[in-house]
Amino acid sequence: MTLTADSAAATQLLSRDDFRAALQNAIKGREAKNASFSQAWADGLLTREHFARWAENHYHYVGPFADYLGFIYGNTPDRFTDAKDFTLQNMYEEELADIRHTDLLIRFGEACGTTRERIEDPNNMNAVTRGLQSWCYAVAMREHFVVATAALVVGLESQVPGIYKKQIVPLREAYGFTEDEIEFFDLHITSDEVHGERGYQIVLDHADTPELQRRCLDFVRWGAEMRFAYTKALYDTYVAV
């Protein structure tokens, strides 16, 4: 039986298969890869100036990702070793593995004509990006660790491979970027497939009451809606003007 997020508000615990299907359905129809900015990107309709504005916004969404995860880690009881280990590894890969992910993002932004200073300046993100960043902080700090993992890893991070697979080919073929300039995207296609699946497993393992399952489904849906709105706002703010 396949359930929607809304129908999962029942009082009984969903089976693992039904819960996973409901989590996936909570994202369907809200995928950021289908938002207007992503579609224009894939269709070869953007310019390097548009990508520069994207980098200046995206930095302030993904730049604090290790900080979001740090709050989740701190809110995870010690007995949930698997969840804590996953969160810590995710933080390590964002900040300390071969190269900091935000440095790769800045490299791409510089290839588009902006500067590290502009990218790091919070005055250069729009209001919707600021709202997404604030939502991520609030969820990570305040929610049960499994709900926050559902929101940020399943609802947001698990979408990344699908988004970047759609965008990386035109970056090479239509926009003429080098492999070095687009390493940020190539890295995340691989790493976030792993992170997304591991996030699903954490949620499936530890959302062990009907209330936790329902709240996870709500936050996955809201996360997908937030990322869609963020991506659409990039088009509305910088392209359709």
N, C-alpha and C positions, 0 to 999 in steps of 0.2 A: 504494500500500500504506500503510495506517495502522497505526502501531506504538504500543504503550504504552510508558511509561517503563521498565518492567521488561524488555521485549523489546528495548530499545535498547542493551542491554549487549553487543551483538555487536561483533566486532572490526573490521568495516568501517564506513566513514564513511557516515552517512545522507545521502540527498539533501536538498536544502533543503526541499522540500515535505513529505517524511516527517519531517524533524526538527521542522518547525513543528507538524505534526499531533501529534507525540509531546509537545512542550512544552504544547500545549493540553490533551492528554489527562492530563498530569500534574496539572492543576488540577481537572479534572472530578471531581465527587463530593466535592470538598473546598472548594467555594466558600463564602466567609464570608457571602455574601448569604443563604445557606440555614441558617445557624446560628440557634440559638434566640433570641438577643437581636435579631438582624436580623428574624426572622420576627415576633416580638412587636411590634417597631417598626413594621413594615409593616402589621400588623393593627390598629394603633391601641390597643394594650394597655398601653403604657408611660405614665409620668407625667414631668413636667418634672424631678422629683427623680431619676428613672432617667437622664435625659439629662445631668443635672449630673454624675452618677457616671461616665457614659460620657466626658464631656469631660475629667474629671480623670484618667482613664486614657489616653484617646486622645492627649492632649497629650504624654505621655511615650513614646509609640510614634512619632508623626509629628513631634514637636517636634525631635528630633535628626536628621531625615532628611537635611538638608544636611550634617550631620557624617558620616553613613554615606557619603554620596556623595563627600565630601571624601577619605575613605580610599580609595575606589575610584579617584578621579581620581589620587591620588598613586601608586597601584599600576599605573596604565595607562602602558605605554611610550609615549614621545613619538611614535613612528611611527604609532600608532593615532589619528590626528588626529580622525577622525569620532567615535570613542567618547569621547575627551577633551572635544571640543566639546559633545557631547550632555550629558555629566555636568555640565559647567560651566554650561550653560544651565539644566539642571534645578535646580542649586543656586541660581542667580540667581533663578529664578522662585519658589523656596521662601522666599527671604530678602529680596530686594532689589527685585523688581518691585513694581508699584503699591502693594501692601500685603502685609506679611508674612503668610503663610498661618496661622501660629499665632495672630496677632492676631485673625483672623476666627474661629478656633476658640474663643478666649477670649470673644469677643463673644457667640457662641452659648451658651457655658457661663454667662455672666452673665445672659443672658435666661432661663436655666433655674433661676437662683437661687443659683448658686455664685459664687465670687469669683476674680479673677486669682491671688490669693495661694494659695488652695486648689488651683487648677488647676496652678500651677507647683510646688507642694510635692510632692516625690517620695514622701512618706509616704502620699499619698492614692491611689497606684496599687496594684492587687492583685498577688499573686505571679506570676500568669500574664503580666500586662502587663510586669512586670519581666523575666521570662524572654524575652519577645519582643524587648524592647529590647536585652537582652544578646546575643541571637542575632544581631540585625541588626548590632550593633557587631562581633561576632566574625567574621561572614562578610565584612563590608566590609574589615576590617583584614587578615584572614589568607588569603582566597581569591584565586585568579586573577581578574583584573578581569572577565572574561567570565562566570565562574561567579557572582561577586557581583552582576553586573548581572542575570543570570538569576534569582537568588534574590530580590533586592529590587525590581527593576523589573517583571519578568515575573511572578514568583510572588506578589508582594504588590501593587505599585502598579497593575498592569494590571487588577486586580479592582475598583478603586475606582469606575469609572463604573457597573458593574453593581450594585454595592452601593448607591450614592447615588441612582441612578435609581429604585430600589425604595423608597427612604426619603424622598425629597424631597417627593413628592406628599402623603403623610400628614402631613409636617411642616406643610405649608400647610393642608390640608383637615381633618385630624383633630385636630391639636394647636394650630393657630392661631398659628403663628409668622409674623412678617413677612418680606418678602423680604430686608430688611437683616439680620435676625437669622440667616437661613440662607444667606447669601452663601458661606460656607465650602463648602457642599455643591455649590452651583451652579457655582462656580469649578472644583472638582475633577472634576466630570463632564466638563467640556471639556478641561481641561489634562491630565488623566491618560489620556484617550483618546489624545492625542498622545504622551505619555511612554511609555505602554504599548506602542504600536506601534513607536516608535523603539527601545525596549528589545528588542523581538523582533528588529528588524533588526540591532542590534549583536550579539546572540547568534547569529543565523543567519550573519552575516558572519564572525565571529571564533572561534566554537567549531569549529575546523578540524581536529580530530583525534577519533577515536572516544572517547578517554578524556575529552576536554573535553566532548563532547556528552553522554556518560553522566553526568558530574558535574553538568552544567547541569540535566539532567533530574531527578537526585536532589534538587538544591537547589530547583528549582521546586516539586517535590512537597512537600518539607519546608516551604518557605515557605507554601504553601497550607495545609498542616496546622497550621502555627503560627498563621496568621491565623484559621483556623476555631476553634482551641482558645481563642485570645484572645477572640474574639467570644462563644463559648459560655460562657466563664468570667464574662463580664459578666452574663449572665442568671443563672448559678448563684450568683453572689456577691451581686447587688443586687436581683434580681427574685424568684427562687424561694427566698425566705427567710421 
